[in-house]
């Protein structure tokens, strides 16, 4: 009852909240609404909501919007991702709120409950009744099985510290938790593709040499057989066609960007449907019957490519995208038959808004804003740019300027983490916090980033501290040449690999940056082999060998802690004491190296935090520390 009351009071507060200028507190809060989905019959809504600091799943009548049930967080657990399995029942991934870390952990437990709170039960995982006396298991939803109201398909495997445990596909009864095993993968770290009859037909996994292997099954009762050897380049099955005779697949060759192909499984004939020269598809767009009808492409601004202009799903998606004037649009769920859909809309100045859209009347009803305290008119627009490297690569990036400013601005260079990740045109609360404080922000997708083809990604291999940093510096100089950045007031800041880059770029160009901030960074590349969770993976050593190279002298040459004597910029180090990906040993070694050189630095470490802070009060403290540090050295 307390959670329901809090939810209603929160709703009233949002409606009455005055418009105020954004504050650092606003950018340090978790979202209020994470997701909204509609039941297949359209009678009920479910919304994942932040209530009293924890996540609650709130069920509402779709006509009256009255609350029918609230699944609350408790001291041990809270709901996370969820899916309507039929008209009355929802399957929920459970997050645990215990242990050494502030951030919730997902151990693959599945919970099921009806929209009115009836028949609530843990149906899979080590705390489920069906698992008592058995080895601990974890599971994740694979397929709803729309024509079977009592079962879903899950990917399951034993909870084990061993890295060679093989996952399996199982049919799970969503009421009793009874499991029937369907098919086991031939390789660990696997992902399955299910056909339209609920049969696992493809599986891909990573071997101990960090190579992706693809396997195929002809159908029910057929064994797995190798499929990847037939292709010289990458091949990623996306979905089956309605008759299961063909698949949609992303394919590349010679390191180029992936294109979407239609591939006939009988004749092996393939047809190219679309390929961008610059980027790979961000994701495919599927209809209510699992038919791929389009792609999202992120070359600069997001755009959508449609495969058939006469398709009903295409017409609907086009109409929604046009109605929201170029923002990202995502259909989170739909009723059976597609009469009503839930649409999430987001953009550079929109953290996210949910709408109930009637596809017959073409009318949208606003439901919730993800962060209702954020006002779009107080945010800075994000503008894409492209630059060419001296060796011929095209880099795309994003420039965010404070409202009302266009030139000679104190600037923060913000390299992304990974390095095998990328930045998008989207709302980024850190970027907006900096712009709100009066700083320009420069982001660039340097070589090594994903989404631009294997050749582009692999160009970053063994070049973490050299050519990747050259790309970051090229974007910095571009901002100066455009008259945007004040060359005398530049700071570089990043998290994870971005934290590494902040120190490495400041070492390579000591006169360019007036400060450097490393957040959850790695600073000693050889240490990655000895400390952290990467080498606990079966392919961890092979991954490091491939991306860093096996020459330890070269790794040391690209490790900031060995070269702080070249550093001029004051440093802020922020780290979680329980970070497994970039252990605290990296921050400690960097601090020791700085102290040996009597180099100015500031320090913020929090216990129970991992790879990036999660607790709101820690996020707020870190953000205040960052803004204070920036003001001190490049202040507006």
Secondary structure by P-SEA (a helix, b strand, c coil): caaaaaaaaaaaaaaacccccccccccccccccccccccccccbbbbbcccccbbbbbbbccccccccccccccccccccccccccccbbbbbbbbccccccbbbbcbbbbbbccccccccccccccccccccccbbbbbbcccccccccbbbbbcccccccccbbbbbbbbcccccbbbbcccccccbbbbbbccccccccccccccccbbbbbbbccccccccccccccccbbbbccccccccbbbbbbbccccbbbbbbbcccccbbbbccccccccccbbbbcccccccccccccccbbbbbcccccaaaaaaaaaaaaacccccccccccccccbbbbbbbccccccccccccccccbbbbccccccccccccbbbbbbbbbbcccbbbbbbbbbbccccccccbbbbbbbccccccccccccaaaaaaaaabbbbbbbbcccccccccccccccccccccaaaaaaaaaaaaaaaaccccccbbbbbbccaaaaaaaaaaaaccccccbbbbccccccccccccccccccccaaaaaaaaaccccaaaaaaaccccccccccbbbbbbbbcccccccaaaaaaaaaaaaaacccbbbbbbcccccccccaaaaaaaaaaaaaaaaacccc
